[in-house]
Amino acid sequence: MKPNVYIYILVMTGVTYLIRMLPLALAKKEITNPFIKSFLFYVPYACLAAMTFPAILSATASVISAVVGFVVALIAAYKEKSLLTVALFACGAVFIVERIMAFAA
């Protein structure tokens, strides 16, 4: 039996719509609780970090070069460099570490 991709797309469309529509339908009044407001403010950042960090560690040939690139990116971001600069520094660091590791092996 061959799965129908259109059924999968339809189900995912419904799930995505419900996730976005239910909070609007259930919350009639403005949220005034400061704890809930601050919690909801940081949810997108936490989700982005939870999805990005594992990908960082598995995106290169070795975990060592990934960690070096991550640390370089953190340092560049802490020094308030632009997003492009941070990405270029991280990629450069990974490239250099990968070359050193290939040369050493």
N, CA, C and O atoms as CSV, one atom per row, in Angstrom:
chain,resi,resn,atom,element,x,y,z
A,1,MET,N,N,0.847,-1.176,0.000
A,1,MET,CA,C,0.000,0.000,0.000
A,1,MET,C,C,0.894,1.241,0.000
A,1,MET,O,O,1.755,1.395,0.866
A,2,LYS,N,N,0.684,2.112,-0.966
A,2,LYS,CA,C,1.487,3.325,-1.097
A,2,LYS,C,C,0.833,4.462,-0.313
A,2,LYS,O,O,-0.348,4.752,-0.507
A,3,PRO,N,N,1.611,5.118,0.589
A,3,PRO,CA,C,1.014,6.224,1.365
A,3,PRO,C,C,0.724,7.427,0.469
A,3,PRO,O,O,1.463,7.723,-0.471
A,4,ASN,N,N,-0.355,8.097,0.787
A,4,ASN,CA,C,-0.756,9.263,0.017
A,4,ASN,C,C,-0.201,10.520,0.690
A,4,ASN,O,O,-0.578,10.845,1.816
A,5,VAL,N,N,0.690,11.219,0.001
A,5,VAL,CA,C,1.350,12.383,0.574
A,5,VAL,C,C,0.356,13.525,0.814
A,5,VAL,O,O,0.575,14.359,1.693
A,6,TYR,N,N,-0.709,13.568,0.057
A,6,TYR,CA,C,-1.693,14.637,0.223
A,6,TYR,C,C,-2.444,14.521,1.554
A,6,TYR,O,O,-2.837,15.529,2.142
A,7,ILE,N,N,-2.636,13.302,2.017
A,7,ILE,CA,C,-3.271,13.110,3.329
A,7,ILE,C,C,-2.350,13.637,4.419
A,7,ILE,O,O,-2.809,14.288,5.358
A,8,TYR,N,N,-1.048,13.361,4.301
A,8,TYR,CA,C,-0.079,13.866,5.274
A,8,TYR,C,C,-0.076,15.390,5.305
A,8,TYR,O,O,-0.066,16.001,6.374
A,9,ILE,N,N,-0.084,15.991,4.129
A,9,ILE,CA,C,-0.085,17.462,4.045
A,9,ILE,C,C,-1.358,18.029,4.648
A,9,ILE,O,O,-1.313,19.039,5.350
A,10,LEU,N,N,-2.486,17.396,4.386
A,10,LEU,CA,C,-3.761,17.865,4.932
A,10,LEU,C,C,-3.786,17.762,6.455
A,10,LEU,O,O,-4.259,18.676,7.130
A,11,VAL,N,N,-3.282,16.662,6.997
A,11,VAL,CA,C,-3.249,16.500,8.454
A,11,VAL,C,C,-2.320,17.536,9.084
A,11,VAL,O,O,-2.675,18.152,10.089
A,12,MET,N,N,-1.153,17.734,8.515
A,12,MET,CA,C,-0.219,18.724,9.061
A,12,MET,C,C,-0.777,20.138,8.950
A,12,MET,O,O,-0.535,20.964,9.831
A,13,THR,N,N,-1.513,20.429,7.895
A,13,THR,CA,C,-2.154,21.739,7.775
A,13,THR,C,C,-3.161,21.931,8.898
A,13,THR,O,O,-3.206,22.992,9.520
A,14,GLY,N,N,-3.964,20.914,9.158
A,14,GLY,CA,C,-4.948,21.003,10.238
A,14,GLY,C,C,-4.307,21.164,11.602
A,14,GLY,O,O,-4.768,21.967,12.414
A,15,VAL,N,N,-3.247,20.407,11.864
A,15,VAL,CA,C,-2.559,20.500,13.155
A,15,VAL,C,C,-1.943,21.888,13.329
A,15,VAL,O,O,-2.077,22.500,14.388
A,16,THR,N,N,-1.272,22.382,12.292
A,16,THR,CA,C,-0.652,23.707,12.373
A,16,THR,C,C,-1.705,24.786,12.572
A,16,THR,O,O,-1.499,25.712,13.356
A,17,TYR,N,N,-2.821,24.680,11.880
A,17,TYR,CA,C,-3.880,25.669,12.032
A,17,TYR,C,C,-4.461,25.645,13.447
A,17,TYR,O,O,-4.690,26.699,14.041
A,18,LEU,N,N,-4.701,24.448,13.987
A,18,LEU,CA,C,-5.261,24.349,15.335
A,18,LEU,C,C,-4.311,24.919,16.385
A,18,LEU,O,O,-4.748,25.599,17.314
A,19,ILE,N,N,-3.016,24.646,16.243
A,19,ILE,CA,C,-2.048,25.163,17.201
A,19,ILE,C,C,-2.046,26.689,17.209
A,19,ILE,O,O,-1.878,27.303,18.263
A,20,ARG,N,N,-2.226,27.291,16.067
A,20,ARG,CA,C,-2.211,28.753,15.983
A,20,ARG,C,C,-3.568,29.378,16.298
A,20,ARG,O,O,-3.628,30.517,16.763
A,21,MET,N,N,-4.645,28.656,16.053
A,21,MET,CA,C,-5.977,29.217,16.227
A,21,MET,C,C,-6.504,29.062,17.651
A,21,MET,O,O,-7.193,29.953,18.147
A,22,LEU,N,N,-6.198,27.962,18.313
A,22,LEU,CA,C,-6.759,27.694,19.639
A,22,LEU,C,C,-6.426,28.769,20.681
A,22,LEU,O,O,-7.328,29.173,21.415
A,23,PRO,N,N,-5.196,29.247,20.784
A,23,PRO,CA,C,-4.948,30.303,21.769
A,23,PRO,C,C,-5.771,31.559,21.510
A,23,PRO,O,O,-6.216,32.212,22.454
A,24,LEU,N,N,-5.977,31.900,20.254
A,24,LEU,CA,C,-6.790,33.078,19.934
A,24,LEU,C,C,-8.256,32.855,20.291
A,24,LEU,O,O,-8.942,33.775,20.735
A,25,ALA,N,N,-8.727,31.631,20.094
A,25,ALA,CA,C,-10.125,31.336,20.379
A,25,ALA,C,C,-10.379,31.195,21.882
A,25,ALA,O,O,-11.460,31.542,22.357
A,26,LEU,N,N,-9.403,30.693,22.628
A,26,LEU,CA,C,-9.607,30.442,24.048
A,26,LEU,C,C,-9.307,31.655,24.928
A,26,LEU,O,O,-9.907,31.806,25.992
A,27,ALA,N,N,-8.409,32.500,24.508
A,27,ALA,CA,C,-8.034,33.668,25.315
A,27,ALA,C,C,-8.800,34.885,24.807
A,27,ALA,O,O,-8.398,35.534,23.841
A,28,LYS,N,N,-9.891,35.174,25.465
A,28,LYS,CA,C,-10.733,36.301,25.038
A,28,LYS,C,C,-10.203,37.633,25.572
A,28,LYS,O,O,-10.300,38.663,24.905
A,29,LYS,N,N,-9.635,37.599,26.798
A,29,LYS,CA,C,-9.154,38.834,27.408
A,29,LYS,C,C,-7.637,38.928,27.264
A,29,LYS,O,O,-6.957,37.938,26.994
A,30,GLU,N,N,-7.131,40.129,27.448
A,30,GLU,CA,C,-5.686,40.330,27.419
A,30,GLU,C,C,-5.050,39.671,28.646
A,30,GLU,O,O,-5.609,39.708,29.742
A,31,ILE,N,N,-3.883,39.075,28.447
A,31,ILE,CA,C,-3.181,38.416,29.556
A,31,ILE,C,C,-2.492,39.490,30.384
A,31,ILE,O,O,-1.686,40.265,29.870
A,32,THR,N,N,-2.820,39.529,31.679
A,32,THR,CA,C,-2.257,40.557,32.550
A,32,THR,C,C,-1.249,40.007,33.556
A,32,THR,O,O,-0.506,40.776,34.166
A,33,ASN,N,N,-1.215,38.706,33.735
A,33,ASN,CA,C,-0.291,38.101,34.675
A,33,ASN,C,C,1.140,38.280,34.161
A,33,ASN,O,O,1.460,37.808,33.070
A,34,PRO,N,N,2.013,38.958,34.932
A,34,PRO,CA,C,3.376,39.207,34.438
A,34,PRO,C,C,4.194,37.937,34.241
A,34,PRO,O,O,5.035,37.883,33.343
A,35,PHE,N,N,3.964,36.907,35.068
A,35,PHE,CA,C,4.702,35.656,34.905
A,35,PHE,C,C,4.349,34.990,33.578
A,35,PHE,O,O,5.237,34.559,32.844
A,36,ILE,N,N,3.071,34.905,33.274
A,36,ILE,CA,C,2.633,34.270,32.026
A,36,ILE,C,C,3.096,35.087,30.829
A,36,ILE,O,O,3.512,34.523,29.817
A,37,LYS,N,N,3.028,36.410,30.934
A,37,LYS,CA,C,3.490,37.253,29.828
A,37,LYS,C,C,4.979,37.055,29.564
A,37,LYS,O,O,5.398,36.944,28.412
A,38,SER,N,N,5.780,37.010,30.634
A,38,SER,CA,C,7.218,36.824,30.431
A,38,SER,C,C,7.509,35.415,29.923
A,38,SER,O,O,8.404,35.226,29.100
A,39,PHE,N,N,6.756,34.424,30.409
A,39,PHE,CA,C,6.926,33.056,29.921
A,39,PHE,C,C,6.644,32.984,28.424
A,39,PHE,O,O,7.428,32.404,27.673
A,40,LEU,N,N,5.545,33.562,27.992
A,40,LEU,CA,C,5.181,33.533,26.581
A,40,LEU,C,C,6.137,34.348,25.725
A,40,LEU,O,O,6.317,34.057,24.542
A,41,PHE,N,N,6.751,35.369,26.315
A,41,PHE,CA,C,7.710,36.182,25.574
A,41,PHE,C,C,8.945,35.368,25.206
A,41,PHE,O,O,9.485,35.530,24.111
A,42,TYR,N,N,9.400,34.492,26.108
A,42,TYR,CA,C,10.635,33.744,25.875
A,42,TYR,C,C,10.438,32.389,25.206
A,42,TYR,O,O,11.427,31.731,24.884
A,43,VAL,N,N,9.229,31.954,24.989
A,43,VAL,CA,C,8.980,30.655,24.364
A,43,VAL,C,C,9.599,30.554,22.969
A,43,VAL,O,O,10.244,29.545,22.685
A,44,PRO,N,N,9.441,31.539,22.084
A,44,PRO,CA,C,10.063,31.393,20.754
A,44,PRO,C,C,11.581,31.257,20.818
A,44,PRO,O,O,12.161,30.479,20.060
A,45,TYR,N,N,12.229,31.997,21.704
A,45,TYR,CA,C,13.684,31.907,21.819
A,45,TYR,C,C,14.109,30.536,22.334
A,45,TYR,O,O,15.095,29.969,21.864
A,46,ALA,N,N,13.371,30.014,23.289
A,46,ALA,CA,C,13.700,28.696,23.844
A,46,ALA,C,C,13.500,27.599,22.799
A,46,ALA,O,O,14.309,26.676,22.702
A,47,CYS,N,N,12.441,27.698,22.032
A,47,CYS,CA,C,12.200,26.700,20.981
A,47,CYS,C,C,13.272,26.775,19.903
A,47,CYS,O,O,13.754,25.746,19.431
A,48,LEU,N,N,13.644,27.980,19.516
A,48,LEU,CA,C,14.690,28.137,18.508
A,48,LEU,C,C,16.004,27.554,19.004
A,48,LEU,O,O,16.697,26.867,18.253
A,49,ALA,N,N,16.356,27.815,20.252
A,49,ALA,CA,C,17.595,27.270,20.810
A,49,ALA,C,C,17.530,25.746,20.893
A,49,ALA,O,O,18.516,25.067,20.606
A,50,ALA,N,N,16.388,25.214,21.279
A,50,ALA,CA,C,16.241,23.759,21.400
A,50,ALA,C,C,16.348,23.067,20.044
A,50,ALA,O,O,16.798,21.923,19.972
A,51,MET,N,N,15.949,23.729,18.991
A,51,MET,CA,C,16.059,23.135,17.661
A,51,MET,C,C,17.436,23.357,17.048
A,51,MET,O,O,17.920,22.512,16.295
A,52,THR,N,N,18.075,24.489,17.362
A,52,THR,CA,C,19.328,24.848,16.719
A,52,THR,C,C,20.527,24.141,17.329
A,52,THR,O,O,21.402,23.679,16.597
A,53,PHE,N,N,20.589,24.045,18.653
A,53,PHE,CA,C,21.788,23.511,19.302
A,53,PHE,C,C,22.132,22.087,18.865
A,53,PHE,O,O,23.296,21.831,18.558
A,54,PRO,N,N,21.178,21.141,18.819
A,54,PRO,CA,C,21.548,19.799,18.338
A,54,PRO,C,C,22.029,19.812,16.885
A,54,PRO,O,O,22.909,19.037,16.511
A,55,ALA,N,N,21.455,20.689,16.079
A,55,ALA,CA,C,21.883,20.774,14.680
A,55,ALA,C,C,23.309,21.298,14.566
A,55,ALA,O,O,24.049,20.898,13.668
A,56,ILE,N,N,23.696,22.192,15.474
A,56,ILE,CA,C,25.061,22.713,15.462
A,56,ILE,C,C,26.055,21.578,15.682
A,56,ILE,O,O,27.074,21.501,14.997
A,57,LEU,N,N,25.762,20.706,16.627
A,57,LEU,CA,C,26.698,19.641,16.971
A,57,LEU,C,C,26.774,18.543,15.911
A,57,LEU,O,O,27.760,17.808,15.859
A,58,SER,N,N,25.759,18.421,15.076
A,58,SER,CA,C,25.772,17.358,14.073
A,58,SER,C,C,25.996,17.880,12.658
A,58,SER,O,O,25.906,17.104,11.706
A,59,ALA,N,N,26.282,19.152,12.492
A,59,ALA,CA,C,26.400,19.732,11.157
A,59,ALA,C,C,27.783,19.576,10.539
A,59,ALA,O,O,27.943,19.767,9.334
A,60,THR,N,N,28.778,19.233,11.338
A,60,THR,CA,C,30.131,19.117,10.815
A,60,THR,C,C,30.593,17.666,10.871
A,60,THR,O,O,29.871,16.781,11.330
A,61,ALA,N,N,31.814,17.445,10.393
A,61,ALA,CA,C,32.342,16.081,10.368
A,61,ALA,C,C,32.693,15.575,11.762
A,61,ALA,O,O,32.691,14.366,11.994
A,62,SER,N,N,32.994,16.476,12.690
A,62,SER,CA,C,33.316,16.048,14.050
A,62,SER,C,C,32.701,17.012,15.057
A,62,SER,O,O,32.461,18.181,14.753
A,63,VAL,N,N,32.453,16.510,16.244
A,63,VAL,CA,C,31.870,17.336,17.300
A,63,VAL,C,C,32.873,18.402,17.759
A,63,VAL,O,O,32.473,19.485,18.186
A,64,ILE,N,N,34.159,18.100,17.673
A,64,ILE,CA,C,35.186,19.058,18.109
A,64,ILE,C,C,35.125,20.333,17.270
A,64,ILE,O,O,35.132,21.438,17.812
A,65,SER,N,N,35.065,20.178,15.955
A,65,SER,CA,C,34.996,21.370,15.101
A,65,SER,C,C,33.674,22.111,15.297
A,65,SER,O,O,33.625,23.336,15.190
A,66,ALA,N,N,32.611,21.374,15.581
A,66,ALA,CA,C,31.320,22.025,15.830
A,66,ALA,C,C,31.367,22.854,17.101
A,66,ALA,O,O,30.850,23.970,17.135
A,67,VAL,N,N,31.984,22.317,18.148
A,67,VAL,CA,C,32.082,23.053,19.415
A,67,VAL,C,C,32.963,24.288,19.240
A,67,VAL,O,O,32.647,25.355,19.766
A,68,VAL,N,N,34.067,24.149,18.504
A,68,VAL,CA,C,34.940,25.311,18.250
A,68,VAL,C,C,34.172,26.389,17.489
A,68,VAL,O,O,34.253,27.566,17.840
A,69,GLY,N,N,33.431,26.003,16.457
A,69,GLY,CA,C,32.635,26.973,15.705
A,69,GLY,C,C,31.576,27.630,16.560
A,69,GLY,O,O,31.318,28.826,16.428
A,70,PHE,N,N,30.957,26.848,17.443
A,70,PHE,CA,C,29.934,27.373,18.344
A,70,PHE,C,C,30.530,28.384,19.318
A,70,PHE,O,O,29.942,29.438,19.560
A,71,VAL,N,N,31.699,28.064,19.876
A,71,VAL,CA,C,32.349,28.975,20.822
A,71,VAL,C,C,32.765,30.263,20.117
A,71,VAL,O,O,32.595,31.352,20.666
A,72,VAL,N,N,33.303,30.148,18.915
A,72,VAL,CA,C,33.681,31.342,18.146
A,72,VAL,C,C,32.448,32.191,17.847
A,72,VAL,O,O,32.501,33.417,17.936
A,73,ALA,N,N,31.355,31.550,17.496
A,73,ALA,CA,C,30.109,32.284,17.227
A,73,ALA,C,C,29.599,32.985,18.484
A,73,ALA,O,O,29.141,34.126,18.417
A,74,LEU,N,N,29.678,32.308,19.627
A,74,LEU,CA,C,29.254,32.937,20.883
A,74,LEU,C,C,30.100,34.165,21.213
A,74,LEU,O,O,29.572,35.200,21.619
A,75,ILE,N,N,31.415,34.043,21.036
A,75,ILE,CA,C,32.302,35.169,21.330
A,75,ILE,C,C,32.017,36.343,20.392
A,75,ILE,O,O,31.946,37.490,20.833
A,76,ALA,N,N,31.857,36.058,19.109
A,76,ALA,CA,C,31.573,37.128,18.141
A,76,ALA,C,C,30.215,37.773,18.421
A,76,ALA,O,O,30.067,38.989,18.305
A,77,ALA,N,N,29.234,36.963,18.786
A,77,ALA,CA,C,27.911,37.515,19.104
A,77,ALA,C,C,27.959,38.341,20.381
A,77,ALA,O,O,27.297,39.374,20.484
A,78,TYR,N,N,28.741,37.885,21.352
A,78,TYR,CA,C,28.876,38.636,22.608
A,78,TYR,C,C,29.522,39.996,22.357
A,78,TYR,O,O,29.215,40.969,23.046
A,79,LYS,N,N,30.406,40.062,21.381
A,79,LYS,CA,C,31.053,41.330,21.035
A,79,LYS,C,C,30.183,42.162,20.095
A,79,LYS,O,O,30.641,43.159,19.535
A,80,GLU,N,N,28.933,41.749,19.927
A,80,GLU,CA,C,27.909,42.472,19.161
A,80,GLU,C,C,28.275,42.661,17.698
A,80,GLU,O,O,28.050,43.729,17.129
A,81,LYS,N,N,28.840,41.619,17.088
A,81,LYS,CA,C,29.100,41.630,15.653
A,81,LYS,C,C,27.795,41.337,14.922
A,81,LYS,O,O,26.837,40.838,15.513
A,82,SER,N,N,27.770,41.651,13.634
A,82,SER,CA,C,26.548,41.414,12.859
A,82,SER,C,C,26.345,39.915,12.639
A,82,SER,O,O,27.269,39.123,12.824
A,83,LEU,N,N,25.151,39.542,12.252
A,83,LEU,CA,C,24.816,38.140,12.039
A,83,LEU,C,C,25.701,37.522,10.959
A,83,LEU,O,O,26.165,36.392,11.108
A,84,LEU,N,N,25.935,38.253,9.884
A,84,LEU,CA,C,26.785,37.755,8.809
A,84,LEU,C,C,28.215,37.544,9.303
A,84,LEU,O,O,28.842,36.536,8.976
A,85,THR,N,N,28.725,38.479,10.079
A,85,THR,CA,C,30.081,38.357,10.616
A,85,THR,C,C,30.192,37.159,11.550
A,85,THR,O,O,31.169,36.413,11.486
A,86,VAL,N,N,29.209,36.968,12.410
A,86,VAL,CA,C,29.206,35.822,13.324
A,86,VAL,C,C,29.204,34.516,12.534
A,86,VAL,O,O,29.957,33.594,12.849
A,87,ALA,N,N,28.365,34.438,11.516
A,87,ALA,CA,C,28.290,33.223,10.703
A,87,ALA,C,C,29.604,32.971,9.963
A,87,ALA,O,O,30.060,31.831,9.887
A,88,LEU,N,N,30.210,34.016,9.421
A,88,LEU,CA,C,31.478,33.852,8.710
A,88,LEU,C,C,32.602,33.429,9.651
A,88,LEU,O,O,33.407,32.567,9.297
A,89,PHE,N,N,32.668,34.014,10.831
A,89,PHE,CA,C,33.679,33.609,11.810
A,89,PHE,C,C,33.504,32.147,12.211
A,89,PHE,O,O,34.477,31.397,12.286
A,90,ALA,N,N,32.276,31.752,12.464
A,90,ALA,CA,C,32.008,30.370,12.864
A,90,ALA,C,C,32.368,29.397,11.743
A,90,ALA,O,O,32.997,28.367,11.988
A,91,CYS,N,N,31.974,29.719,10.538
A,91,CYS,CA,C,32.307,28.854,9.397
A,91,CYS,C,C,33.805,28.783,9.184
A,91,CYS,O,O,34.347,27.713,8.908
A,92,GLY,N,N,34.482,29.927,9.313
A,92,GLY,CA,C,35.935,29.939,9.175
A,92,GLY,C,C,36.622,29.103,10.238
A,92,GLY,O,O,37.575,28.379,9.948
A,93,ALA,N,N,36.142,29.199,11.466
A,93,ALA,CA,C,36.727,28.413,12.552
A,93,ALA,C,C,36.527,26.916,12.312
A,93,ALA,O,O,37.444,26.123,12.524
A,94,VAL,N,N,35.347,26.538,11.878
A,94,VAL,CA,C,35.086,25.123,11.583
A,94,VAL,C,C,35.974,24.657,10.444
A,94,VAL,O,O,36.532,23.561,10.502
A,95,PHE,N,N,36.111,25.470,9.416
A,95,PHE,CA,C,36.947,25.110,8.271
A,95,PHE,C,C,38.398,24.888,8.700
A,95,PHE,O,O,39.020,23.896,8.319
A,96,ILE,N,N,38.928,25.812,9.489
A,96,ILE,CA,C,40.322,25.699,9.943
A,96,ILE,C,C,40.515,24.460,10.817
A,96,ILE,O,O,41.487,23.725,10.641
A,97,VAL,N,N,39.604,24.225,11.751
A,97,VAL,CA,C,39.728,23.052,12.629
A,97,VAL,C,C,39.615,21.762,11.834
A,97,VAL,O,O,40.346,20.807,12.098
A,98,GLU,N,N,38.716,21.721,10.870
A,98,GLU,CA,C,38.580,20.524,10.032
A,98,GLU,C,C,39.859,20.273,9.247
A,98,GLU,O,O,40.281,19.124,9.118
A,99,ARG,N,N,40.483,21.318,8.722
A,99,ARG,CA,C,41.736,21.155,7.976
A,99,ARG,C,C,42.855,20.672,8.896
A,99,ARG,O,O,43.632,19.794,8.522
A,100,ILE,N,N,42.938,21.243,10.095
A,100,ILE,CA,C,43.966,20.804,11.049
A,100,ILE,C,C,43.760,19.343,11.423
A,100,ILE,O,O,44.720,18.577,11.498
A,101,MET,N,N,42.511,18.959,11.659
A,101,MET,CA,C,42.224,17.570,12.026
A,101,MET,C,C,42.498,16.616,10.870
A,101,MET,O,O,42.941,15.491,11.099
A,102,ALA,N,N,42.243,17.043,9.627
A,102,ALA,CA,C,42.530,16.195,8.470
A,102,ALA,C,C,44.035,16.064,8.263
A,102,ALA,O,O,44.522,15.005,7.866
A,103,PHE,N,N,44.766,17.138,8.532
A,103,PHE,CA,C,46.215,17.106,8.387
A,103,PHE,C,C,46.861,16.240,9.458
A,103,PHE,O,O,47.841,15.543,9.195
A,104,ALA,N,N,46.307,16.286,10.673
A,104,ALA,CA,C,46.864,15.522,11.788
A,104,ALA,C,C,46.576,14.021,11.660
A,104,ALA,O,O,47.318,13.200,12.199
A,105,ALA,N,N,45.509,13.668,10.953
A,105,ALA,CA,C,45.125,12.264,10.868
A,105,ALA,C,C,45.910,11.489,9.855
A,105,ALA,O,O,45.684,10.291,9.684
